[in-house]
Amino acid sequence: MSLESDSMSPVTDRPFFRPRHCMELQEFSGRPKHTMSPTLAELFQLVGDGRRGTELNDESPAHQVLDVRNDPTSVPFVLSFNNLTYSVKTRRKMTLPLCFRKTTELDLPENMEERSKDCNRKVLLNDVSGEAREGEILAVLGASGSGKSTLIDALADRIAKESLKGTVTLNGEVLESKLLKVISAYVLQEDLLFPMLTVEETLMFSAEFRLPRSLSASKKKARVQALIDQLGLQNAAKTVIGDEEHRGVSGGERRRVSIGIDIIHDPIILFLDEPTSGLDSTSAFMVVKVLQRIARSGSIVIMSIHQPSYRILNLLDHMILLSRGQTVFSGSPASLPEFFSDFGSPIPEKENKTEFALDLIRELEGSPGGTKTIVDFNKSWLIKKNHLHKNIENGDKLSLKDAISKSISRGKLVSGATSVDSNSNPTSLVPTFANPFWIEIFVIAKRSATNSRRMPELFAMRLGAILVTGFILATMFWKLDESPKGVQERIGFFAFAMSTIFYTCAEAIPMFQMERYIFMRETDFNAYRRSSYVVSHSLTSIPSILFLSLTFAAITYWAVGLAGGLSGFLFFFFMIIACFWTGTSFVTFLSGVVSHVMLGYTVVVAILAYFLLFSGFFITRDRIPPYWIWFHYISLVKYPYEGVLQNEFEDSSKCFVRGIQVFDITPLVDFPTAVKLKMLKAMSDTLGMNITSTTCLTNGSDVLKSQAVTDIGKWNCLWITFGLGFLFRILFYFALALGSKNKRK
């Protein structure tokens, strides 16, 4: 794992890449002292300096740390949590009425209310306390359902404050949600990554999101290369992440990439939900070893883990063992044998300590008394060992503002940290977002374009659908004449064409669903604004909309023989653009509301069918019952349908029914021409006007009146259609703002 000297040269002038003391590299042996280590950025630079000119072929070389004995031994950051309690409502089981079962003491009226409260809630955390320090790994252990992930979520502010009891403080000060978001990172159990981006691209996009604009592109690239070296991903840097259909990196490498994208800005606190889940023992060990390096570089690392191996256990500094939401052990892994020996269940000499502990807890959970004995013993044991609520001497403890200020000066929180004001509060020291609005839009659009370029089959399928639809319509309605039947056929063409365009937009449903959880992870800790995502998502859809619209218009307009010449074609083209824009916006909005792909398809198809029904094609506006007229005006198909009808029939000088053609749409169509002429003469005599075989009986205006398309002009129909597209984009933003809050209730 080597770092080329020229790759780090651009960053030597940055304070967070420059070593503050003369330090030496030494081989790691045993557990190093918990000192004020250099930041991750400083560590990257020093590792690069120590290995310059050395080429190593081993994929995972021996771990090296820095001798930091010149630094003071204070611990600037201490995350404390006290008496955390959290419960959720459970579904009430159906019980027989009292008249059909035996009455118990709990069924008495005076006990019913208390029984109802207890039965309807399940306790996930019960009075859990502890602390995590900078430079250490705190591991939360326990069997499935013990409350590990719940505790991590509680510390990471992923549980609604009104539901969580207890306090979480950093250096004795209550953590605000806004501050915690910018000084911490959360690595989910699932690896939520774009499958068609390479490892290097994934980390580079994360750097562009989390590192400030003031940092040049070359320095960001150097930081990414240093992170790749630190994570042991050199051999996979140019490999795509991959998924079920595309071969990519291994599971262990994917997990390290997931960690890398969240530590690119060097956060103070790193939360991880079971980072070793699903990995083999070697990959799991490498992941935890990376976490140890991150902790030693000056971060608080808190993770949940199901059952660590012996090697992983030696990398942990502190551990909390949970059972049904209660703490059964809190201390260092080295104190496990002493704890269980004092409890009366000594760990056999060659037994895995954590396996023994989890097996014993499982036995206690199945016993009549449960784990109450070991929970009570743990509290008394901690008091005896003076570990519970361990006080830090005043000389070693820094205020939160001073600790953050010191970390910023050492190069941590590289996401645009500002200068420190003596009167400033901790929240104001670090900006909410690292980059301005327009930079975020550009980066998101660039990433979206890269993904689309790597998956051309998605656009090809949509283009194929448009080509097939256009070809069928062009050949089905080839060169329509200006007869009464031609009028009906034109109206049918417009209704089918406009509605089909909306249906082809349904392919946008899985597009957002594929990146929904990536979006939630990135916005949950302020990688970028939700509004930036919405704007970028809108802009990146425009090129494909323009191309598809031009393709459809060019295939159908002249083939069908529509009227209006060049100006008519341009309006038809613009209306198709508006249909694609509004259809895509509408489907995108629904995909933000409905999280399931198949359910989303069902909802979209059903609603679009209703829109077509009320568009005015099957039943004209003046024939729609008053209690349904509101649906007519919210129909997305109404406005483009009426717009293109007016574009086709607005010329009142063009005639569509002359003389005997009036009988073409009646049962009299098959009568001889002579008979029709006699009937026409009789009609003339009756009406008192001269109607000949060349007299125009129906022009374009008459067609529009017969279809009740007279309330809104064609240009207003175009603007309304475009406006509805913008409305759905705004609604999409609110759907994301309200529906993507990744917090438990």
C-alpha positions in Angstrom: 0.0 0.0 0.0 2.1 2.9 -1.2 1.4 6.5 -1.9 3.3 8.2 -4.7 5.2 11.3 -3.6 3.8 13.4 -6.5 0.2 12.4 -5.5 0.5 14.2 -2.2 2.7 17.2 -3.2 -0.3 19.5 -4.1 -1.6 19.3 -0.5 1.5 20.1 1.5 0.5 23.7 1.7 -2.8 23.0 3.4 -2.9 23.1 7.2 -4.9 20.0 7.6 -2.5 18.0 5.4 0.7 19.4 7.2 2.1 17.6 10.2 2.3 19.7 13.3 5.1 17.8 15.0 8.1 15.7 14.0 6.7 12.2 14.2 8.2 8.8 13.4 6.5 5.8 12.0 6.7 2.7 14.1 5.3 -0.9 13.6 2.1 -1.4 15.5 2.4 -3.8 18.4 -0.2 -4.2 21.1 -2.6 -1.4 22.0 -1.2 2.1 21.5 -1.7 4.8 24.1 -4.9 6.8 23.6 -3.2 10.0 22.8 -4.2 13.1 20.8 -3.4 11.5 17.4 -2.9 13.5 14.2 -6.0 13.9 12.1 -6.8 11.5 9.3 -5.5 14.1 6.7 -2.3 14.4 8.6 -2.0 10.7 8.9 -2.5 10.3 5.2 0.3 12.8 4.5 2.7 11.2 7.1 2.0 7.7 5.8 2.8 8.9 2.3 6.0 10.6 3.5 7.1 7.5 5.3 6.5 5.2 2.3 7.7 7.5 -0.5 9.7 5.6 -3.1 8.7 2.2 -1.6 6.6 -0.2 -3.7 4.7 -2.9 -1.8 2.9 -5.8 -3.5 1.1 -7.0 -0.3 -2.6 -6.0 -0.5 -2.9 -5.5 3.2 0.4 -4.6 4.7 1.2 -4.5 8.4 -0.7 -1.8 10.2 1.4 1.2 11.2 0.6 4.0 13.6 2.4 7.2 14.5 4.3 8.0 17.6 2.6 11.0 18.9 4.3 11.4 22.3 4.9 15.1 21.6 1.1 15.7 21.7 -0.6 16.4 25.0 -2.4 13.4 26.5 -5.8 15.2 26.9 -8.9 13.7 25.4 -10.8 16.6 23.8 -14.0 14.8 22.8 -16.1 12.7 25.1 -19.5 11.5 24.0 -21.7 10.6 27.0 -25.1 9.1 27.1 -27.1 8.6 30.3 -30.3 6.7 31.0 -31.4 6.3 27.4 -34.8 4.7 27.3 -36.9 4.1 24.2 -40.1 2.1 23.6 -42.4 1.6 20.6 -46.1 0.9 20.3 -46.9 -2.7 19.5 -50.0 -4.0 17.8 -52.6 -5.2 20.2 -53.4 -8.9 20.0 -57.1 -9.8 19.7 -58.5 -11.4 22.9 -61.8 -13.0 23.7 -64.5 -10.9 25.4 -64.5 -11.3 29.2 -67.8 -13.3 29.0 -66.0 -16.1 27.1 -62.8 -16.4 29.3 -61.8 -16.7 32.9 -61.5 -13.4 34.6 -58.1 -12.6 36.2 -56.9 -9.9 38.5 -55.5 -7.9 35.5 -59.1 -7.7 34.1 -60.4 -5.7 37.1 -61.4 -2.2 36.2 -58.8 -0.5 38.4 -56.0 -2.4 36.6 -57.2 -2.1 33.0 -55.6 1.3 32.3 -52.2 0.3 33.5 -52.4 -3.1 31.7 -53.3 -1.3 28.5 -50.3 1.0 28.8 -47.9 -1.9 29.4 -49.2 -4.2 26.8 -49.2 -1.7 24.0 -45.5 -0.8 24.3 -42.2 -2.7 23.8 -39.1 -1.4 25.4 -36.1 -1.4 23.1 -33.7 0.5 25.3 -33.9 0.5 29.1 -31.8 2.9 31.1 -28.6 2.5 29.0 -25.6 4.7 29.9 -22.0 4.9 28.8 -19.4 7.1 27.1 -17.2 7.0 24.0 -13.9 8.9 23.7 -11.8 10.3 20.9 -9.2 7.8 19.7 -11.3 4.8 20.8 -13.7 2.3 19.3 -16.8 1.7 21.3 -18.5 -1.6 20.2 -22.1 -2.4 21.0 -22.6 -6.2 21.2 -25.6 -8.4 21.6 -27.8 -11.0 20.0 -30.3 -10.1 17.3 -33.1 -8.0 18.9 -31.0 -6.9 21.8 -31.1 -3.2 20.9 -27.7 -2.7 19.2 -28.9 -0.8 16.2 -31.5 1.1 18.3 -28.7 2.4 20.6 -26.6 3.5 17.6 -29.7 5.3 16.2 -30.3 7.0 19.5 -26.7 8.3 19.7 -26.8 9.4 16.0 -30.1 11.4 16.6 -32.1 9.0 14.3 -34.9 8.7 16.9 -37.4 11.5 17.5 -36.5 13.4 20.6 -40.0 13.2 22.0 -39.8 9.4 22.0 -36.3 9.1 23.4 -35.7 9.6 27.1 -32.3 10.4 28.6 -29.4 12.7 27.5 -26.7 12.5 24.9 -23.9 15.1 25.4 -20.5 15.9 23.8 -18.0 17.3 26.3 -20.9 17.8 28.8 -23.0 19.9 26.4 -26.2 18.6 24.9 -25.8 17.9 21.2 -28.0 19.8 18.8 -29.3 17.9 15.8 -27.9 20.5 13.4 -24.4 20.3 14.9 -24.4 16.5 15.1 -25.2 16.3 11.4 -22.1 18.3 10.4 -19.6 16.8 12.8 -20.6 13.1 12.4 -21.2 10.4 9.8 -23.4 7.3 9.8 -22.5 4.2 7.9 -25.5 2.0 7.3 -25.5 -1.8 7.4 -26.4 -1.9 3.7 -23.8 -0.8 1.2 -25.8 1.9 -0.6 -23.6 2.7 -3.6 -24.1 3.4 -7.3 -23.2 0.1 -9.0 -21.7 1.6 -12.2 -19.3 4.1 -10.6 -15.7 3.0 -9.9 -14.3 3.1 -6.4 -12.3 6.1 -7.2 -15.3 7.9 -8.8 -17.5 7.1 -5.8 -15.0 8.6 -3.4 -14.3 11.6 -5.7 -18.0 12.5 -5.9 -18.2 12.2 -2.1 -15.2 14.6 -1.9 -16.9 17.1 -4.2 -19.9 17.0 -2.0 -18.3 17.1 1.4 -15.1 19.2 0.8 -15.4 22.9 0.3 -15.2 24.8 -3.0 -12.1 26.6 -1.7 -10.2 23.3 -1.9 -8.8 22.9 -5.5 -9.6 19.9 -7.6 -6.0 18.6 -7.4 -6.1 18.7 -3.6 -9.4 16.9 -3.5 -8.0 14.2 -5.8 -4.9 13.9 -3.6 -7.2 13.5 -0.6 -9.1 10.7 -2.4 -5.9 8.9 -3.4 -4.7 9.1 0.2 -8.0 7.7 1.4 -7.8 4.9 -1.1 -4.4 4.0 0.2 -5.5 4.1 3.8 -8.5 1.9 3.1 -6.4 -0.6 1.1 -8.3 -0.1 -2.1 -5.5 0.6 -4.6 -6.1 -2.6 -6.6 -9.8 -1.9 -6.8 -9.7 1.9 -7.5 -10.6 1.6 -11.2 -13.2 -1.2 -10.7 -16.9 -0.5 -10.7 -18.8 -1.2 -7.5 -21.0 -3.7 -9.3 -24.3 -5.4 -8.5 -26.2 -8.6 -9.3 -25.9 -7.9 -13.1 -22.4 -6.4 -13.2 -19.3 -7.9 -11.7 -17.5 -5.5 -9.3 -15.5 -5.3 -6.1 -15.7 -7.8 -3.3 -18.0 -7.5 -0.3 -15.1 -6.3 2.0 -14.0 -3.7 -0.5 -17.5 -2.5 -0.9 -17.9 -2.1 2.8 -14.6 -0.1 3.0 -15.9 2.1 0.2 -19.1 2.7 2.2 -16.9 3.8 5.1 -14.7 5.9 2.9 -17.5 8.1 1.5 -18.5 9.0 5.0 -15.0 9.9 6.4 -13.8 11.9 3.4 -14.4 15.1 5.4 -12.8 13.7 8.5 -15.8 13.7 10.9 -15.4 13.9 14.7 -17.9 11.1 15.3 -18.4 8.0 13.1 -21.4 5.7 13.7 -21.5 2.3 12.0 -24.4 -0.2 12.1 -22.9 -3.7 12.0 -20.0 -2.9 9.5 -18.8 -6.5 9.5 -22.2 -8.1 8.7 -22.1 -10.5 5.8 -18.3 -10.5 5.5 -15.9 -13.3 5.9 -13.5 -13.2 8.9 -10.6 -11.7 7.0 -12.6 -9.0 5.4 -14.3 -8.2 8.7 -10.9 -7.9 10.4 -9.6 -5.5 7.7 -12.7 -3.3 8.1 -12.3 -3.0 11.8 -8.6 -2.4 11.4 -9.5 0.5 9.2 -11.9 1.8 11.8 -9.1 1.5 14.4 -6.9 3.8 12.2 -9.8 6.2 11.9 -10.2 6.3 15.6 -6.5 6.8 16.3 -6.5 9.7 13.8 -8.8 11.6 16.2 -12.3 10.4 15.8 -14.9 8.8 18.1 -15.9 5.5 16.4 -19.1 3.8 17.7 -20.3 0.6 16.0 -22.6 -2.3 16.6 -21.3 -5.8 16.0 -23.0 -9.2 16.4 -20.2 -11.5 17.4 -16.6 -10.4 16.9 -13.8 -12.8 16.4 -10.8 -13.0 18.7 -8.7 -10.8 16.4 -11.4 -8.2 16.1 -12.0 -8.2 19.9 -8.3 -7.2 20.4 -8.9 -4.1 18.2 -11.8 -2.8 20.4 -11.2 -0.3 23.2 -14.6 -0.4 24.9 -17.7 -2.5 24.6 -21.2 -2.5 25.8 -23.1 -5.8 25.9 -26.9 -5.5 25.6 -29.7 -7.9 26.3 -33.3 -6.9 25.5 -32.3 -3.2 25.7 -30.5 -3.5 29.0 -26.7 -3.2 29.7 -25.3 -6.5 31.0 -21.6 -5.5 30.6 -19.8 -2.2 30.0 -16.0 -2.1 30.0 -12.9 -3.0 28.0 -12.7 -6.4 26.3 -9.7 -7.3 28.6 -12.0 -7.0 31.7 -14.5 -9.6 30.4 -12.9 -12.6 32.2 -12.7 -10.7 35.5 -16.3 -9.6 35.2 -17.7 -13.1 34.5 -15.4 -14.5 37.1 -16.8 -12.1 39.7 -20.3 -12.9 38.5 -19.7 -16.6 39.2 -19.4 -17.8 35.7 -15.7 -17.8 34.8 -14.8 -18.0 31.1 -13.0 -21.3 30.2 -9.4 -20.7 29.3 -9.6 -21.6 25.6 -13.2 -20.3 25.1 -14.0 -17.3 22.8 -14.9 -14.6 25.3 -17.7 -13.0 23.4 -19.2 -16.3 22.4 -19.2 -17.4 26.0 -20.8 -14.1 27.1 -23.6 -14.2 24.4 -24.3 -17.9 25.2 -24.6 -17.2 28.9 -26.9 -14.2 28.3 -29.1 -16.3 26.0 -29.4 -18.9 28.8 -30.3 -16.2 31.3 -32.9 -14.8 29.0 -34.6 -18.1 28.9 -34.5 -18.6 32.7 -37.4 -17.5 34.9 -35.6 -14.6 36.4 -34.2 -13.4 33.1 -31.1 -11.2 32.9 -32.0 -9.1 36.0 -29.3 -10.7 38.1 -26.5 -9.9 35.6 -27.9 -6.4 34.9 -27.9 -5.6 38.6 -24.5 -7.1 39.0 -23.1 -5.0 36.2 -24.2 -1.8 37.9 -22.6 -2.7 41.2 -19.5 -4.0 39.5 -19.1 -0.7 37.6 -19.5 1.3 40.7 -16.9 -0.8 42.4 -14.5 -0.4 39.5 -15.2 3.3 39.4 -16.1 3.1 35.7 -19.7 4.4 35.8 -19.9 8.1 35.0 -16.2 8.4 35.1 -15.2 11.9 35.7 -12.6 13.7 33.6 -10.4 16.1 35.4 -11.0 19.7 34.7 -7.6 20.2 33.2 -8.2 17.5 30.6 -11.7 18.5 29.7 -12.4 21.0 27.0 -15.6 22.8 26.3 -17.4 21.7 23.1 -16.6 25.0 21.4 -12.9 24.8 22.3 -12.7 21.1 21.3 -14.2 21.8 17.9 -12.0 24.8 17.4 -8.9 22.7 18.2 -10.0 20.0 15.8 -10.6 22.5 13.0 -7.1 23.9 13.6 -5.7 20.4 13.4 -7.4 19.8 10.0 -10.6 17.9 11.0 -14.0 18.8 9.6 -12.7 19.8 6.3 -16.2 20.5 5.0 -15.7 24.3 4.9 -14.9 25.0 8.6 -14.9 28.7 9.4 -12.7 30.7 11.6 -13.6 30.7 15.3 -15.2 33.7 17.0 -14.9 34.1 20.7 -18.6 34.7 21.0 -19.7 32.0 18.6 -21.6 28.9 19.6 -20.4 25.4 18.5 -23.0 25.1 15.8 -21.7 28.2 14.0 -18.2 26.9 13.8 -19.0 24.5 10.9 -21.3 25.4 8.0 -24.4 23.2 7.5 -23.4 22.4 3.9 -19.8 22.4 2.5 -20.7 23.9 -0.9 -23.1 26.5 -2.4 -26.3 25.5 -4.1 -25.1 25.7 -7.7 -22.0 23.6 -7.0 -24.2 20.8 -5.5 -26.4 20.9 -8.6 -23.4 20.6 -10.9 -21.9 17.6 -9.0 -25.2 15.7 -8.8 -25.8 16.3 -12.5 -22.3 15.1 -13.3 -22.8 12.0 -11.3 -26.2 11.3 -12.9 -24.7 11.8 -16.4 -21.9 9.3 -15.6 -24.4 6.7 -14.4 -26.6 7.2 -17.4 -23.6 6.9 -19.7 -22.7 3.6 -18.1 -26.3 2.2 -18.4 -27.3 3.2 -22.0 -29.9 0.4 -22.1 -32.2 2.4 -19.9 -32.5 5.3 -22.4 -32.4 2.8 -25.3 -35.5 1.1 -24.0 -37.4 4.3 -23.7 -36.2 5.4 -27.1 -37.3 2.1 -28.5 -40.8 2.5 -27.0 -41.1 6.0 -28.6 -39.9 4.7 -32.0 -42.3 1.7 -32.0 -45.2 3.9 -30.8 -44.4 6.6 -33.4 -44.1 4.0 -36.2 -47.4 2.4 -35.3 -49.2 5.7 -35.1 -47.6 7.0 -38.4 -48.6 3.9 -40.3 -52.0 3.5 -38.7 -53.1 7.1 -39.4 -51.1 7.5 -42.6 -52.0 10.7 -44.6 -55.4 11.4 -43.1 -57.8 13.2 -45.5 -60.0 16.1 -44.7 -63.3 14.3 -44.6 -65.7 13.8 -41.7 -64.1 10.4 -40.9 -60.7 12.1 -41.2 -61.8 14.5 -38.5 -62.7 11.6 -36.2 -59.5 9.9 -36.9 -57.4 13.0 -36.2 -59.2 13.4 -32.9 -58.4 9.8 -32.0 -54.8 10.2 -33.1 -54.3 13.2 -30.8 -56.0 11.5 -27.8 -53.9 8.3 -28.1 -50.7 10.1 -28.9 -50.9 12.5 -25.9 -51.9 9.8 -23.4 -49.2 7.4 -24.7 -46.5 10.0 -24.1 -47.6 10.1 -20.4 -47.6 6.3 -20.2 -44.1 6.1 -21.5 -42.9 8.4 -18.7 -43.8 5.6 -16.2 -40.2 4.2 -16.7 -39.0 7.1 -14.4 -40.5 5.2 -11.4 -37.6 2.7 -10.9 -35.0 5.4 -11.6 -35.6 7.3 -8.4 -36.4 4.1 -6.4 -32.9 2.8 -7.2 -31.3 5.8 -5.6 -33.9 6.7 -3.0 -31.9 5.2 -0.1 -28.6 6.7 -1.4 -30.3 10.1 -1.5 -31.6 9.6 2.1 -28.2 8.6 3.4 -26.5 11.5 1.7 -29.0 14.2 2.7 -29.4 12.8 6.2 -25.9 14.1 7.1 -26.0 17.2 4.9 -23.9 16.1 1.9 -26.1 18.3 -0.2 -29.5 20.1 -0.1 -32.7 18.3 -1.1 -33.5 21.3 -3.3 -30.2 20.8 -5.1 -31.2 17.2 -5.9 -34.6 18.2 -7.2 -33.2 20.9 -9.5 -30.4 18.7 -10.7 -32.8 15.8 -11.3 -35.0 18.2 -13.4 -32.1 19.6 -15.4 -30.6 16.2 -16.3 -34.0 15.0 -17.6 -34.2 17.8 -20.2 -31.7 16.5 -22.9 -33.5 13.1 -23.1 -36.9 14.8 -23.2 -35.8 17.1 -26.1 -34.4 14.1 -28.1 -37.5 11.9 -27.5 -39.9 14.7 -28.3 -38.1 15.6 -31.6 -38.0 11.9 -32.5 -41.8 11.4 -31.9 -42.8 14.6 -33.6 -40.6 14.0 -36.7 -42.0 10.5 -37.1 -45.7 11.3 -36.8 -46.4 14.9 -37.8 -45.9 14.7 -41.6 -46.7 11.0 -41.9 -50.2 11.6 -40.4 -50.6 14.8 -42.5 -51.3 17.2 -39.8 -52.0 20.9 -40.6 -50.1 24.1 -39.9 -46.9 23.7 -41.8 -43.7 24.6 -40.0 -45.4 26.8 -37.3 -47.9 23.9 -36.7 -45.0 21.4 -36.4 -43.1 23.7 -33.9 -46.2 24.0 -31.7 -46.8 20.2 -31.9 -43.1 19.7 -31.0 -43.3 22.1 -28.0 -46.5 20.4 -26.7 -44.8 17.0 -26.9 -41.9 18.5 -24.9 -44.4 19.8 -22.3 -46.1 16.4 -22.1 -42.8 14.6 -21.5 -41.8 17.2 -19.0 -45.1 17.1 -17.1 -45.3 13.3 -17.3 -41.8 12.8 -16.0 -42.4 15.3 -13.2 -45.7 13.7 -12.3 -44.2 10.2 -12.2 -41.1 11.4 -10.3 -43.4 13.0 -7.7 -45.3 9.8 -7.3 -42.1 7.8 -6.9 -41.2 10.1 -4.1 -44.5 9.4 -2.4 -44.8 5.6 -3.1 -41.6 3.8 -2.2 -42.5 0.4 -3.8 -41.8 0.0 -7.5 -44.7 -2.3 -8.4 -47.2 -0.3 -6.3 -45.9 2.9 -8.0 -46.5 1.4 -11.5 -50.1 0.4 -10.4 -50.8 3.9 -9.1 -49.4 5.7 -12.1 -51.3 3.5 -14.7 -54.5 3.9 -12.8 -54.3 7.7 -12.4 -53.3 8.2 -16.0 -56.3 6.2 -17.1 -58.5 8.5 -15.0 -56.8 11.5 -16.6 -57.6 10.2 -20.1 -61.2 9.4 -19.1 -61.8 13.0 -18.0 -59.7 14.6 -20.7 -62.7 15.4 -22.9 -62.1 12.7 -25.6 -64.5 10.0 -24.4 -67.1 12.6 -23.1 -66.9 16.3 -23.9 -66.5 18.9 -21.3 -70.1 20.1 -21.6 -71.4 16.6 -21.1 -69.4 15.8 -18.0 -71.6 15.7 -14.8 -71.1 18.8 -12.6 -69.8 16.7 -9.7 -66.9 15.4 -11.9 -66.0 18.6 -13.7 -63.2 19.3 -11.2 -61.4 16.1 -12.3 -61.6 17.3 -15.9 -59.6 20.5 -15.0 -56.9 18.6 -13.1 -56.5 16.0 -15.9 -52.9 16.2 -17.3 -54.1 14.9 -20.6 -56.8 17.6 -21.1 -54.5 20.6 -21.8 -52.1 19.0 -24.4 -55.1 17.2 -26.0 -57.0 20.5 -26.4 -53.9 22.4 -27.4 -53.0 20.1 -30.3 -56.7 20.0 -31.4 -56.7 23.8 -31.6 -53.4 23.7 -33.5 -55.0 21.4 -36.0 -58.4 22.9 -36.4 -57.9 26.6 -35.7 -58.0 27.6 -39.4 -61.7 28.4 -39.9 -61.2 28.7 -43.7 -60.4 25.0 -43.9 -63.5 22.9 -44.6 -64.0 19.3 -43.4 -67.6 18.6 -44.4 -68.9 19.6 -47.9 -72.4 19.0 -49.3 -73.2 15.3 -49.4 -70.3 14.5 -47.0 -72.7 15.4 -44.2 -74.1 11.9 -44.7 -70.7 10.1 -44.3 -71.1 9.7 -40.6 -74.7 8.5 -40.8 -76.4 5.3 -41.9 -77.2 7.1 -45.2 -73.5 6.8 -46.3 -74.2 3.9 -48.5 -77.1 5.5 -50.4 -76.5 6.5 -54.1 -75.1 9.9 -54.7 -78.3 11.0 -56.6 -80.4 10.1 -53.6 -78.1 12.1 -51.4 -78.3 15.1 -53.7 -82.1 15.0 -53.6 -82.0 14.8 -49.8 -79.6 17.7 -49.8 -82.0 19.8 -52.0 -84.9 18.9 -49.7 -82.9 20.1 -46.7 -82.1 23.3 -48.6 -85.8 24.0 -49.2 -86.7 23.2 -45.6 -84.0 25.5 -44.2 -84.5 28.2 -46.8 -80.9 28.2 -48.0 -79.0 27.0 -51.0 -76.9 23.9 -50.0 -74.9 22.4 -52.9 -72.4 19.6 -53.1 -69.6 22.1 -52.6 -71.1 24.1 -49.8 -69.0 24.0 -46.6 -71.0 22.7 -43.7 -68.3 22.2 -41.1 -65.0 24.1 -40.7 -62.3 23.9 -38.1 -64.1 26.1 -35.6 -67.2 23.9 -35.8 -65.0 20.9 -35.0 -63.6 22.6 -31.9 -67.1 23.6 -30.8 -68.4 20.1 -31.2 -65.6 18.8 -29.0 -66.2 21.7 -26.4 -62.6 22.8 -26.9 -63.2 26.6 -26.6 -62.5 27.5 -23.0 -58.7 27.8 -23.1 -56.5 29.0 -26.0 -53.8 26.7 -27.4 -50.9 28.7 -26.0 -52.5 28.8 -22.6 -52.8 25.0 -22.8 -49.1 24.9 -23.5 -48.1 27.1 -20.6 -50.5 25.3 -18.2 -48.9 22.0 -19.2 -45.4 23.3 -18.6 -46.6 24.9 -15.3 -48.0 21.6 -14.1 -44.6 20.0 -14.6 -43.0 22.7 -12.4 -45.8 22.2 -9.8 -45.0 18.5 -9.6 -41.3 19.2 -9.2 -42.1 21.4 -6.2 -44.4 18.7 -4.8 -41.5 16.2 -5.3 -39.3 18.4 -3.2 -41.9 18.5 -0.4 -42.4 14.7 -0.7 -38.6 14.3 -0.2 -38.5 16.9 2.6 -41.3 15.2 4.5 -40.8 11.6 3.6 -37.0 11.1 3.7 -36.5 12.0 7.3 -34.6 8.8 8.4 -35.8 8.9 12.0 -37.7 6.5 14.2 -40.8 7.8 15.8 
